[in-house]
Amino acid sequence: MTLVNIVVILVVIGLVMWLINTYIPMAGAIKSLLNIVVFVVVLIWVLQTFGLIGAILGLKIPPLK
């Protein structure tokens, strides 16, 4: 996976989260929880993609191809 692919994926995720936060009405607590969960999942994926962390026991995030 190239750096360009990773940047494009991060931009798409950011755009989707912005659209969800802007146009889908939901309680503030649910919105905050959704943002935190997405951030943590994306952070773990990026760290695994760059090889900074290994696989987390019981958690397998498949690589995007």
Biopython code that builds the backbone (N, CA, C, O; Angstrom):
import numpy as np
from Bio.PDB.StructureBuilder import StructureBuilder

atoms = [
    (1, "MET", "N", (0.865, -1.175, 0.000)),
    (1, "MET", "CA", (0.000, 0.000, 0.000)),
    (1, "MET", "C", (0.908, 1.234, 0.000)),
    (1, "MET", "O", (1.829, 1.345, 0.810)),
    (2, "THR", "N", (0.635, 2.132, -0.901)),
    (2, "THR", "CA", (1.474, 3.316, -1.013)),
    (2, "THR", "C", (0.981, 4.425, -0.091)),
    (2, "THR", "O", (-0.139, 4.392, 0.417)),
    (3, "LEU", "N", (1.846, 5.397, 0.103)),
    (3, "LEU", "CA", (1.503, 6.529, 0.947)),
    (3, "LEU", "C", (0.326, 7.313, 0.363)),
    (3, "LEU", "O", (-0.506, 7.837, 1.103)),
    (4, "VAL", "N", (0.264, 7.386, -0.940)),
    (4, "VAL", "CA", (-0.855, 8.091, -1.595)),
    (4, "VAL", "C", (-2.176, 7.386, -1.280)),
    (4, "VAL", "O", (-3.176, 8.044, -0.995)),
    (5, "ASN", "N", (-2.183, 6.057, -1.330)),
    (5, "ASN", "CA", (-3.404, 5.308, -0.996)),
    (5, "ASN", "C", (-3.835, 5.578, 0.437)),
    (5, "ASN", "O", (-5.022, 5.760, 0.705)),
    (6, "ILE", "N", (-2.887, 5.604, 1.349)),
    (6, "ILE", "CA", (-3.208, 5.837, 2.759)),
    (6, "ILE", "C", (-3.799, 7.231, 2.938)),
    (6, "ILE", "O", (-4.785, 7.398, 3.656)),
    (7, "VAL", "N", (-3.207, 8.227, 2.295)),
    (7, "VAL", "CA", (-3.714, 9.594, 2.404)),
    (7, "VAL", "C", (-5.117, 9.697, 1.814)),
    (7, "VAL", "O", (-5.981, 10.353, 2.396)),
    (8, "VAL", "N", (-5.356, 9.063, 0.679)),
    (8, "VAL", "CA", (-6.688, 9.095, 0.061)),
    (8, "VAL", "C", (-7.715, 8.440, 0.978)),
    (8, "VAL", "O", (-8.821, 8.956, 1.141)),
    (9, "ILE", "N", (-7.357, 7.311, 1.576)),
    (9, "ILE", "CA", (-8.274, 6.628, 2.495)),
    (9, "ILE", "C", (-8.577, 7.511, 3.695)),
    (9, "ILE", "O", (-9.729, 7.593, 4.120)),
    (10, "LEU", "N", (-7.569, 8.171, 4.248)),
    (10, "LEU", "CA", (-7.790, 9.056, 5.394)),
    (10, "LEU", "C", (-8.662, 10.247, 5.021)),
    (10, "LEU", "O", (-9.498, 10.670, 5.819)),
    (11, "VAL", "N", (-8.483, 10.794, 3.825)),
    (11, "VAL", "CA", (-9.317, 11.908, 3.378)),
    (11, "VAL", "C", (-10.760, 11.454, 3.209)),
    (11, "VAL", "O", (-11.681, 12.171, 3.601)),
    (12, "VAL", "N", (-10.969, 10.288, 2.638)),
    (12, "VAL", "CA", (-12.330, 9.768, 2.456)),
    (12, "VAL", "C", (-12.996, 9.523, 3.811)),
    (12, "VAL", "O", (-14.165, 9.859, 3.998)),
    (13, "ILE", "N", (-12.257, 8.940, 4.751)),
    (13, "ILE", "CA", (-12.816, 8.709, 6.089)),
    (13, "ILE", "C", (-13.177, 10.038, 6.748)),
    (13, "ILE", "O", (-14.239, 10.165, 7.358)),
    (14, "GLY", "N", (-12.291, 11.025, 6.624)),
    (14, "GLY", "CA", (-12.574, 12.343, 7.188)),
    (14, "GLY", "C", (-13.791, 12.988, 6.560)),
    (14, "GLY", "O", (-14.608, 13.590, 7.257)),
    (15, "LEU", "N", (-13.919, 12.868, 5.246)),
    (15, "LEU", "CA", (-15.073, 13.431, 4.545)),
    (15, "LEU", "C", (-16.376, 12.752, 4.973)),
    (15, "LEU", "O", (-17.384, 13.418, 5.208)),
    (16, "VAL", "N", (-16.344, 11.435, 5.072)),
    (16, "VAL", "CA", (-17.537, 10.699, 5.507)),
    (16, "VAL", "C", (-17.916, 11.093, 6.933)),
    (16, "VAL", "O", (-19.095, 11.276, 7.234)),
    (17, "MET", "N", (-16.923, 11.224, 7.808)),
    (17, "MET", "CA", (-17.233, 11.616, 9.192)),
    (17, "MET", "C", (-17.785, 13.039, 9.235)),
    (17, "MET", "O", (-18.695, 13.321, 10.013)),
    (18, "TRP", "N", (-17.249, 13.937, 8.412)),
    (18, "TRP", "CA", (-17.768, 15.297, 8.368)),
    (18, "TRP", "C", (-19.219, 15.303, 7.884)),
    (18, "TRP", "O", (-20.062, 16.006, 8.442)),
    (19, "LEU", "N", (-19.506, 14.516, 6.841)),
    (19, "LEU", "CA", (-20.874, 14.438, 6.338)),
    (19, "LEU", "C", (-21.829, 13.890, 7.395)),
    (19, "LEU", "O", (-22.934, 14.405, 7.567)),
    (20, "ILE", "N", (-21.400, 12.844, 8.105)),
    (20, "ILE", "CA", (-22.239, 12.265, 9.158)),
    (20, "ILE", "C", (-22.478, 13.286, 10.262)),
    (20, "ILE", "O", (-23.610, 13.471, 10.708)),
    (21, "ASN", "N", (-21.409, 13.948, 10.704)),
    (21, "ASN", "CA", (-21.544, 14.919, 11.798)),
    (21, "ASN", "C", (-22.368, 16.134, 11.390)),
    (21, "ASN", "O", (-23.031, 16.740, 12.233)),
    (22, "THR", "N", (-22.336, 16.496, 10.120)),
    (22, "THR", "CA", (-23.042, 17.695, 9.660)),
    (22, "THR", "C", (-24.501, 17.426, 9.334)),
    (22, "THR", "O", (-25.371, 18.214, 9.703)),
    (23, "TYR", "N", (-24.781, 16.328, 8.649)),
    (23, "TYR", "CA", (-26.111, 16.148, 8.079)),
    (23, "TYR", "C", (-26.987, 15.103, 8.756)),
    (23, "TYR", "O", (-28.176, 15.021, 8.446)),
    (24, "ILE", "N", (-26.448, 14.306, 9.664)),
    (24, "ILE", "CA", (-27.273, 13.324, 10.355)),
    (24, "ILE", "C", (-27.484, 13.804, 11.791)),
    (24, "ILE", "O", (-26.534, 13.891, 12.570)),
    (25, "PRO", "N", (-28.723, 14.112, 12.130)),
    (25, "PRO", "CA", (-28.984, 14.591, 13.492)),
    (25, "PRO", "C", (-28.879, 13.444, 14.499)),
    (25, "PRO", "O", (-29.482, 12.386, 14.325)),
    (26, "MET", "N", (-28.113, 13.677, 15.537)),
    (26, "MET", "CA", (-27.991, 12.696, 16.613)),
    (26, "MET", "C", (-27.551, 13.424, 17.870)),
    (26, "MET", "O", (-27.047, 14.546, 17.815)),
    (27, "ALA", "N", (-27.749, 12.766, 19.001)),
    (27, "ALA", "CA", (-27.381, 13.357, 20.282)),
    (27, "ALA", "C", (-25.875, 13.598, 20.329)),
    (27, "ALA", "O", (-25.096, 12.868, 19.717)),
    (28, "GLY", "N", (-25.484, 14.626, 21.062)),
    (28, "GLY", "CA", (-24.079, 14.987, 21.157)),
    (28, "GLY", "C", (-23.218, 13.874, 21.715)),
    (28, "GLY", "O", (-22.085, 13.684, 21.271)),
    (29, "ALA", "N", (-23.740, 13.132, 22.686)),
    (29, "ALA", "CA", (-22.970, 12.046, 23.289)),
    (29, "ALA", "C", (-22.715, 10.924, 22.283)),
    (29, "ALA", "O", (-21.622, 10.360, 22.237)),
    (30, "ILE", "N", (-23.719, 10.609, 21.489)),
    (30, "ILE", "CA", (-23.561, 9.551, 20.481)),
    (30, "ILE", "C", (-22.581, 10.006, 19.411)),
    (30, "ILE", "O", (-21.757, 9.214, 18.956)),
    (31, "LYS", "N", (-22.655, 11.260, 19.005)),
    (31, "LYS", "CA", (-21.749, 11.801, 17.998)),
    (31, "LYS", "C", (-20.309, 11.759, 18.498)),
    (31, "LYS", "O", (-19.400, 11.384, 17.756)),
    (32, "SER", "N", (-20.104, 12.141, 19.751)),
    (32, "SER", "CA", (-18.758, 12.110, 20.325)),
    (32, "SER", "C", (-18.227, 10.684, 20.402)),
    (32, "SER", "O", (-17.065, 10.434, 20.084)),
    (33, "LEU", "N", (-19.071, 9.755, 20.822)),
    (33, "LEU", "CA", (-18.661, 8.359, 20.910)),
    (33, "LEU", "C", (-18.310, 7.805, 19.538)),
    (33, "LEU", "O", (-17.318, 7.090, 19.397)),
    (34, "LEU", "N", (-19.104, 8.123, 18.531)),
    (34, "LEU", "CA", (-18.823, 7.680, 17.170)),
    (34, "LEU", "C", (-17.485, 8.227, 16.684)),
    (34, "LEU", "O", (-16.692, 7.499, 16.087)),
    (35, "ASN", "N", (-17.237, 9.512, 16.941)),
    (35, "ASN", "CA", (-15.972, 10.123, 16.521)),
    (35, "ASN", "C", (-14.780, 9.471, 17.220)),
    (35, "ASN", "O", (-13.750, 9.243, 16.587)),
    (36, "ILE", "N", (-14.901, 9.172, 18.494)),
    (36, "ILE", "CA", (-13.815, 8.538, 19.244)),
    (36, "ILE", "C", (-13.545, 7.136, 18.712)),
    (36, "ILE", "O", (-12.391, 6.759, 18.512)),
    (37, "VAL", "N", (-14.600, 6.365, 18.483)),
    (37, "VAL", "CA", (-14.434, 4.992, 17.990)),
    (37, "VAL", "C", (-13.770, 4.994, 16.615)),
    (37, "VAL", "O", (-12.847, 4.216, 16.371)),
    (38, "VAL", "N", (-14.230, 5.856, 15.723)),
    (38, "VAL", "CA", (-13.641, 5.925, 14.380)),
    (38, "VAL", "C", (-12.183, 6.361, 14.477)),
    (38, "VAL", "O", (-11.331, 5.814, 13.777)),
    (39, "PHE", "N", (-11.885, 7.327, 15.322)),
    (39, "PHE", "CA", (-10.510, 7.794, 15.480)),
    (39, "PHE", "C", (-9.594, 6.675, 15.971)),
    (39, "PHE", "O", (-8.501, 6.490, 15.436)),
    (40, "VAL", "N", (-10.028, 5.932, 16.979)),
    (40, "VAL", "CA", (-9.214, 4.851, 17.530)),
    (40, "VAL", "C", (-8.987, 3.756, 16.489)),
    (40, "VAL", "O", (-7.870, 3.260, 16.347)),
    (41, "VAL", "N", (-10.031, 3.378, 15.766)),
    (41, "VAL", "CA", (-9.895, 2.334, 14.743)),
    (41, "VAL", "C", (-8.944, 2.781, 13.638)),
    (41, "VAL", "O", (-8.096, 2.004, 13.199)),
    (42, "VAL", "N", (-9.078, 4.020, 13.187)),
    (42, "VAL", "CA", (-8.203, 4.535, 12.128)),
    (42, "VAL", "C", (-6.768, 4.644, 12.636)),
    (42, "VAL", "O", (-5.830, 4.327, 11.904)),
    (43, "LEU", "N", (-6.586, 5.084, 13.865)),
    (43, "LEU", "CA", (-5.246, 5.180, 14.445)),
    (43, "LEU", "C", (-4.573, 3.816, 14.511)),
    (43, "LEU", "O", (-3.407, 3.683, 14.141)),
    (44, "ILE", "N", (-5.292, 2.807, 14.977)),
    (44, "ILE", "CA", (-4.741, 1.448, 15.048)),
    (44, "ILE", "C", (-4.410, 0.951, 13.650)),
    (44, "ILE", "O", (-3.365, 0.333, 13.446)),
    (45, "TRP", "N", (-5.280, 1.210, 12.689)),
    (45, "TRP", "CA", (-5.026, 0.774, 11.308)),
    (45, "TRP", "C", (-3.774, 1.431, 10.740)),
    (45, "TRP", "O", (-2.954, 0.761, 10.112)),
    (46, "VAL", "N", (-3.621, 2.739, 10.957)),
    (46, "VAL", "CA", (-2.447, 3.451, 10.436)),
    (46, "VAL", "C", (-1.175, 2.933, 11.099)),
    (46, "VAL", "O", (-0.173, 2.713, 10.419)),
    (47, "LEU", "N", (-1.199, 2.738, 12.398)),
    (47, "LEU", "CA", (-0.020, 2.228, 13.098)),
    (47, "LEU", "C", (0.351, 0.830, 12.620)),
    (47, "LEU", "O", (1.534, 0.520, 12.474)),
    (48, "GLN", "N", (-0.652, -0.023, 12.375)),
    (48, "GLN", "CA", (-0.377, -1.357, 11.853)),
    (48, "GLN", "C", (0.124, -1.294, 10.418)),
    (48, "GLN", "O", (0.984, -2.084, 10.028)),
    (49, "THR", "N", (-0.401, -0.369, 9.632)),
    (49, "THR", "CA", (0.023, -0.234, 8.242)),
    (49, "THR", "C", (1.497, 0.154, 8.149)),
    (49, "THR", "O", (2.218, -0.354, 7.290)),
    (50, "PHE", "N", (1.946, 1.048, 9.023)),
    (50, "PHE", "CA", (3.341, 1.472, 9.013)),
    (50, "PHE", "C", (4.239, 0.526, 9.813)),
    (50, "PHE", "O", (5.449, 0.737, 9.879)),
    (51, "GLY", "N", (3.663, -0.507, 10.418)),
    (51, "GLY", "CA", (4.454, -1.488, 11.142)),
    (51, "GLY", "C", (4.925, -1.025, 12.503)),
    (51, "GLY", "O", (5.859, -1.600, 13.061)),
    (52, "LEU", "N", (4.292, 0.011, 13.052)),
    (52, "LEU", "CA", (4.696, 0.504, 14.359)),
    (52, "LEU", "C", (4.148, -0.344, 15.494)),
    (52, "LEU", "O", (4.726, -0.390, 16.581)),
    (53, "ILE", "N", (3.041, -1.007, 15.241)),
    (53, "ILE", "CA", (2.506, -1.960, 16.210)),
    (53, "ILE", "C", (2.155, -3.230, 15.452)),
    (53, "ILE", "O", (1.849, -3.207, 14.260)),
    (54, "GLY", "N", (2.209, -4.327, 16.174)),
    (54, "GLY", "CA", (1.840, -5.602, 15.573)),
    (54, "GLY", "C", (0.356, -5.839, 15.718)),
    (54, "GLY", "O", (-0.408, -4.950, 16.093)),
    (55, "ALA", "N", (-0.029, -7.051, 15.414)),
    (55, "ALA", "CA", (-1.434, -7.426, 15.551)),
    (55, "ALA", "C", (-1.836, -7.396, 17.022)),
    (55, "ALA", "O", (-1.069, -7.802, 17.895)),
    (56, "ILE", "N", (-3.021, -6.921, 17.279)),
    (56, "ILE", "CA", (-3.561, -6.897, 18.634)),
    (56, "ILE", "C", (-4.325, -8.195, 18.838)),
    (56, "ILE", "O", (-5.148, -8.576, 18.006)),
    (57, "LEU", "N", (-4.055, -8.865, 19.933)),
    (57, "LEU", "CA", (-4.696, -10.149, 20.186)),
    (57, "LEU", "C", (-6.208, -10.014, 20.158)),
    (57, "LEU", "O", (-6.779, -9.174, 20.854)),
    (58, "GLY", "N", (-6.844, -10.834, 19.363)),
    (58, "GLY", "CA", (-8.301, -10.840, 19.274)),
    (58, "GLY", "C", (-8.861, -9.761, 18.367)),
    (58, "GLY", "O", (-10.073, -9.709, 18.156)),
    (59, "LEU", "N", (-8.016, -8.901, 17.827)),
    (59, "LEU", "CA", (-8.487, -7.837, 16.955)),
    (59, "LEU", "C", (-7.720, -7.913, 15.651)),
    (59, "LEU", "O", (-6.500, -7.745, 15.624)),
    (60, "LYS", "N", (-8.443, -8.167, 14.566)),
    (60, "LYS", "CA", (-7.792, -8.234, 13.262)),
    (60, "LYS", "C", (-8.487, -7.246, 12.349)),
    (60, "LYS", "O", (-9.666, -7.398, 12.029)),
    (61, "ILE", "N", (-7.743, -6.231, 11.933)),
    (61, "ILE", "CA", (-8.255, -5.264, 10.983)),
    (61, "ILE", "C", (-7.643, -5.623, 9.638)),
    (61, "ILE", "O", (-6.431, -5.499, 9.464)),
    (62, "PRO", "N", (-8.448, -6.060, 8.691)),
    (62, "PRO", "CA", (-7.892, -6.496, 7.404)),
    (62, "PRO", "C", (-7.309, -5.326, 6.640)),
    (62, "PRO", "O", (-7.826, -4.211, 6.711)),
    (63, "PRO", "N", (-6.228, -5.577, 5.906)),
    (63, "PRO", "CA", (-5.654, -4.507, 5.092)),
    (63, "PRO", "C", (-6.569, -4.182, 3.906)),
    (63, "PRO", "O", (-7.216, -5.063, 3.339)),
    (64, "LEU", "N", (-6.605, -2.910, 3.552)),
    (64, "LEU", "CA", (-7.400, -2.496, 2.399)),
    (64, "LEU", "C", (-6.566, -2.687, 1.147)),
    (64, "LEU", "O", (-5.397, -2.303, 1.113)),
    (65, "LYS", "N", (-7.158, -3.280, 0.116)),
    (65, "LYS", "CA", (-6.426, -3.512, -1.129)),
    (65, "LYS", "C", (-7.159, -2.902, -2.278)),
    (65, "LYS", "O", (-6.702, -2.989, -3.418)),
]
sb = StructureBuilder()
sb.init_structure("model")
sb.init_model(0)
sb.init_chain("A")
sb.init_seg("    ")
for serial, (resi, resn, name, xyz) in enumerate(atoms, 1):
    if name == "N":
        sb.init_residue(resn, " ", resi, " ")
    sb.init_atom(name, np.array(xyz, "f"), 0.0, 1.0, " ", f" {name:<3s}", serial, name[0])
structure = sb.get_structure()
